[in-house]
């Protein structure tokens, strides 16, 4: 199964999902906008309508869809509108892009669980999936390629650690 999820900078979500057993691939990219084949630079302006998204493909016989979604709501703060920490703009919004009615149901249930967990105020949008545009190669698996980069140390590492702590039974290592 494949989910399209946006929760701030895609580097962080990418890094956090890669520690989970059953996750077969993670691709960073863009979805939810109105420009065909947007560039990273264009998305950063906020003018394309796209969010930074990860395409997470996983094996449901190894890790349930609900775990993938609960991890999503653990690795970012879904109460922040159009931002995650110092990353500000609609491209950093919390969003889920279902590809069918079954996914929409899963996403709504996960958002409802998150709203309880976070004590209300979840602003995660659920918008029908239209198209996904992969980011350039240098954005793929960014954390593994740049483990000492300042942003990775300050922002990605804490998110990865939250997932490691909350989903230990699903870790790859």
Helices and strands as residue ranges (DSSP letters): E 2-7, H 10-17, E 23-31, H 40-44, E 51-58, H 65-75, E 83-84, E 87-88, G 90-92, E 94-96, H 101-117, E 125-126, E 132-134, G 137-139, H 142-145, H 150-151, I 152-156, H 157-166, G 168-170
